[in-house]
Amino acid sequence: MSTQPTALVRFHLHRTEDITGVSGTGIVAGGVIFPDGTVAMRWNTGTSSTAIYDAIDDVTEIHGHNGATIVTLIDDRQD
């Protein structure tokens, strides 16, 4: 029997300060965490792009800017 979660978890990035001057503030990206922990994220910026990460912690490490951007889960994680 698998103990791995089966549901996708949606999230968005909420940026309170635009450190780089590229993405703006507010909800700047949205994405999903797959049951195996892999993350797909789509930027809501003028030049949109999609990125894949190994884990949500990687998203925070790369885009968190020391607390200026917060990952907000939309769905409850079932792990």
N, CA and C atoms as a LAMMPS dump frame, in Angstrom:
ITEM: TIMESTEP
0
ITEM: NUMBER OF ATOMS
237
ITEM: BOX BOUNDS ff ff ff
-5.0000000000000000e+02 5.0000000000000000e+02
-5.0000000000000000e+02 5.0000000000000000e+02
-5.0000000000000000e+02 5.0000000000000000e+02
ITEM: ATOMS id mol type element x y z
1 1 1 N 0.847 -1.186 0
2 1 2 C 0 0 0
3 1 3 C 0.893 1.25 0
4 2 1 N 0.572 2.193 -0.844
5 2 2 C 1.369 3.415 -0.971
6 2 3 C 0.986 4.427 0.098
7 3 1 N 2.008 5.1 0.647
8 3 2 C 1.745 6.172 1.606
9 3 3 C 1.906 7.538 0.951
10 4 1 N 2.181 7.528 -0.347
11 4 2 C 2.366 8.779 -1.087
12 4 3 C 1.015 9.449 -1.303
13 5 1 N 0.952 10.785 -1.136
14 5 2 C -0.308 11.483 -1.384
15 5 3 C -0.751 11.306 -2.834
16 6 1 N -2.036 11.364 -3.078
17 6 2 C -2.552 11.147 -4.429
18 6 3 C -3.132 12.403 -5.061
19 7 1 N -3.372 13.43 -4.294
20 7 2 C -4.01 14.637 -4.815
21 7 3 C -2.982 15.688 -5.225
22 8 1 N -3.309 16.433 -6.272
23 8 2 C -2.515 17.592 -6.65
24 8 3 C -2.803 18.72 -5.668
25 9 1 N -1.802 19.549 -5.424
26 9 2 C -1.971 20.686 -4.525
27 9 3 C -1.644 21.959 -5.301
28 10 1 N -2.622 22.837 -5.411
29 10 2 C -2.403 24.103 -6.102
30 10 3 C -1.805 25.129 -5.143
31 11 1 N -1.032 26.063 -5.725
32 11 2 C -0.441 27.125 -4.927
33 11 3 C -0.269 28.37 -5.779
34 12 1 N 0.001 29.472 -5.121
35 12 2 C 0.437 30.664 -5.851
36 12 3 C 1.57 31.335 -5.085
37 13 1 N 2.314 32.152 -5.822
38 13 2 C 3.374 32.959 -5.214
39 13 3 C 2.828 34.354 -5.013
40 14 1 N 2.888 34.824 -3.798
41 14 2 C 2.456 36.178 -3.476
42 14 3 C 3.694 36.99 -3.14
43 15 1 N 3.963 37.997 -3.937
44 15 2 C 5.165 38.817 -3.766
45 15 3 C 4.779 40.162 -3.17
46 16 1 N 5.365 40.492 -2.013
47 16 2 C 5.084 41.768 -1.352
48 16 3 C 6.046 42.862 -1.784
49 17 1 N 7.214 42.442 -2.263
50 17 2 C 8.212 43.395 -2.738
51 17 3 C 8.891 42.794 -3.961
52 18 1 N 9.009 43.581 -5.032
53 18 2 C 9.641 43.105 -6.259
54 18 3 C 11.126 43.474 -6.229
55 19 1 N 11.927 42.586 -5.691
56 19 2 C 13.362 42.826 -5.506
57 19 3 C 14.074 43.074 -6.834
58 20 1 N 13.721 42.296 -7.867
59 20 2 C 14.426 42.382 -9.146
60 20 3 C 13.83 43.404 -10.106
61 21 1 N 12.594 43.871 -9.836
62 21 2 C 11.947 44.812 -10.741
63 21 3 C 11.385 44.162 -11.994
64 22 1 N 11.189 42.854 -11.97
65 22 2 C 10.731 42.136 -13.162
66 22 3 C 9.278 41.681 -13.06
67 23 1 N 8.898 41.105 -11.932
68 23 2 C 7.602 40.43 -11.854
69 23 3 C 6.488 41.242 -11.225
70 24 1 N 6.798 42.313 -10.556
71 24 2 C 5.771 43.095 -9.885
72 24 3 C 5.431 42.519 -8.525
73 25 1 N 4.306 42.955 -7.974
74 25 2 C 3.874 42.483 -6.66
75 25 3 C 2.493 41.851 -6.773
76 26 1 N 2.048 41.262 -5.686
77 26 2 C 0.775 40.541 -5.682
78 26 3 C 1.009 39.096 -6.075
79 27 1 N -0.016 38.465 -6.634
80 27 2 C 0.118 37.078 -7.082
81 27 3 C 0.835 37.089 -8.425
82 28 1 N 2.075 36.623 -8.425
83 28 2 C 2.921 36.704 -9.615
84 28 3 C 3.074 35.375 -10.339
85 29 1 N 2.674 34.275 -9.707
86 29 2 C 2.782 32.959 -10.338
87 29 3 C 1.828 31.993 -9.654
88 30 1 N 1.49 30.95 -10.374
89 30 2 C 0.661 29.897 -9.812
90 30 3 C 1.185 28.558 -10.254
91 31 1 N 0.826 27.53 -9.513
92 31 2 C 1.323 26.227 -9.903
93 31 3 C 0.658 25.097 -9.182
94 32 1 N 1.271 23.937 -9.353
95 32 2 C 0.742 22.717 -8.767
96 32 3 C 1.904 21.864 -8.263
97 33 1 N 1.66 21.218 -7.13
98 33 2 C 2.595 20.235 -6.591
99 33 3 C 2.003 18.86 -6.899
100 34 1 N 2.756 18.041 -7.623
101 34 2 C 2.296 16.702 -7.97
102 34 3 C 2.487 15.759 -6.777
103 35 1 N 1.784 14.636 -6.769
104 35 2 C 1.883 13.719 -5.634
105 35 3 C 3.308 13.282 -5.29
106 36 1 N 4.213 13.241 -6.272
107 36 2 C 5.589 12.836 -5.975
108 36 3 C 6.464 13.999 -5.509
109 37 1 N 5.868 15.194 -5.36
110 37 2 C 6.6 16.368 -4.881
111 37 3 C 7.103 17.291 -5.979
112 38 1 N 7.098 16.844 -7.229
113 38 2 C 7.509 17.685 -8.347
114 38 3 C 6.557 18.87 -8.465
115 39 1 N 7.099 20.025 -8.877
116 39 2 C 6.316 21.263 -8.965
117 39 3 C 6.361 21.805 -10.394
118 40 1 N 5.196 22.213 -10.892
119 40 2 C 5.101 22.956 -12.154
120 40 3 C 4.542 24.327 -11.807
121 41 1 N 5.194 25.374 -12.318
122 41 2 C 4.791 26.734 -11.969
123 41 3 C 4.752 27.599 -13.222
124 42 1 N 3.746 28.46 -13.309
125 42 2 C 3.562 29.364 -14.441
126 42 3 C 3.554 30.796 -13.935
127 43 1 N 4.431 31.635 -14.504
128 43 2 C 4.504 33.053 -14.14
129 43 3 C 3.365 33.823 -14.779
130 44 1 N 2.799 34.778 -14.036
131 44 2 C 1.712 35.636 -14.516
132 44 3 C 2.25 36.984 -14.987
133 45 1 N 3.487 37.042 -15.347
134 45 2 C 4.124 38.305 -15.694
135 45 3 C 3.951 38.614 -17.182
136 46 1 N 4.382 39.801 -17.6
137 46 2 C 4.279 40.206 -18.997
138 46 3 C 4.931 39.226 -19.95
139 47 1 N 6.053 38.67 -19.555
140 47 2 C 6.709 37.622 -20.327
141 47 3 C 6.555 36.334 -19.538
142 48 1 N 5.471 35.628 -19.803
143 48 2 C 5.16 34.422 -19.03
144 48 3 C 6.094 33.28 -19.399
145 49 1 N 6.306 32.413 -18.432
146 49 2 C 7.081 31.2 -18.662
147 49 3 C 6.603 30.137 -17.69
148 50 1 N 6.946 28.903 -17.999
149 50 2 C 6.596 27.78 -17.15
150 50 3 C 7.887 27.098 -16.721
151 51 1 N 7.947 26.708 -15.443
152 51 2 C 9.146 26.071 -14.916
153 51 3 C 8.769 24.829 -14.12
154 52 1 N 9.677 23.875 -14.102
155 52 2 C 9.505 22.633 -13.355
156 52 3 C 10.596 22.577 -12.284
157 53 1 N 10.22 22.202 -11.07
158 53 2 C 11.148 22.1 -9.946
159 53 3 C 11.002 20.728 -9.293
160 54 1 N 12.046 20.285 -8.626
161 54 2 C 12.002 18.998 -7.934
162 54 3 C 11.126 19.033 -6.691
163 55 1 N 10.991 20.218 -6.058
164 55 2 C 10.236 20.314 -4.81
165 55 3 C 9.826 21.763 -4.557
166 56 1 N 8.784 21.948 -3.759
167 56 2 C 8.311 23.298 -3.426
168 56 3 C 9.37 24.071 -2.643
169 57 1 N 10.196 23.382 -1.889
170 57 2 C 11.277 24.065 -1.169
171 57 3 C 12.266 24.711 -2.134
172 58 1 N 12.448 24.113 -3.301
173 58 2 C 13.318 24.713 -4.32
174 58 3 C 12.726 26.029 -4.829
175 59 1 N 11.412 26.064 -4.999
176 59 2 C 10.735 27.291 -5.437
177 59 3 C 10.971 28.401 -4.414
178 60 1 N 10.804 28.071 -3.143
179 60 2 C 11.013 29.056 -2.08
180 60 3 C 12.461 29.524 -2.047
181 61 1 N 13.379 28.599 -2.186
182 61 2 C 14.811 28.938 -2.15
183 61 3 C 15.193 29.875 -3.302
184 62 1 N 14.676 29.606 -4.484
185 62 2 C 15.045 30.384 -5.673
186 62 3 C 14.297 31.708 -5.751
187 63 1 N 13.003 31.692 -5.446
188 63 2 C 12.149 32.862 -5.698
189 63 3 C 11.654 33.571 -4.445
190 64 1 N 11.996 33.071 -3.274
191 64 2 C 11.496 33.637 -2.025
192 64 3 C 12.049 34.994 -1.661
193 65 1 N 13.246 35.303 -2.131
194 65 2 C 13.889 36.601 -1.864
195 65 3 C 13.798 36.988 -0.385
196 66 1 N 14.226 36.044 0.466
197 66 2 C 14.281 36.286 1.913
198 66 3 C 12.962 36.775 2.503
199 67 1 N 11.864 36.158 2.079
200 67 2 C 10.557 36.478 2.636
201 67 3 C 9.741 37.478 1.84
202 68 1 N 10.305 38.046 0.781
203 68 2 C 9.557 39.002 -0.043
204 68 3 C 8.507 38.306 -0.904
205 69 1 N 8.641 36.996 -1.071
206 69 2 C 7.676 36.2 -1.822
207 69 3 C 7.29 34.998 -0.988
208 70 1 N 5.99 34.75 -0.887
209 70 2 C 5.484 33.665 -0.043
210 70 3 C 4.736 32.661 -0.912
211 71 1 N 5.007 31.383 -0.692
212 71 2 C 4.242 30.32 -1.329
213 71 3 C 2.983 30.113 -0.494
214 72 1 N 1.826 30.281 -1.122
215 72 2 C 0.546 30.091 -0.44
216 72 3 C -0.165 28.888 -1.059
217 73 1 N -0.401 27.862 -0.241
218 73 2 C -1.127 26.691 -0.727
219 73 3 C -2.611 27.009 -0.832
220 74 1 N -3.216 26.612 -1.925
221 74 2 C -4.646 26.79 -2.141
222 74 3 C -5.391 25.563 -1.634
223 75 1 N -4.802 24.397 -1.836
224 75 2 C -5.387 23.132 -1.395
225 75 3 C -4.597 22.599 -0.212
226 76 1 N -5.25 21.78 0.613
227 76 2 C -4.558 21.119 1.716
228 76 3 C -3.675 19.999 1.18
229 77 1 N -2.468 19.894 1.735
230 77 2 C -1.584 18.778 1.393
231 77 3 C -2.048 17.562 2.172
232 78 1 N -2.029 16.418 1.526
233 78 2 C -2.494 15.182 2.157
234 78 3 C -1.345 14.227 2.386
235 79 1 N -0.23 14.705 2.939
236 79 2 C 0.897 13.802 3.159
237 79 3 C 1.191 13.598 4.609
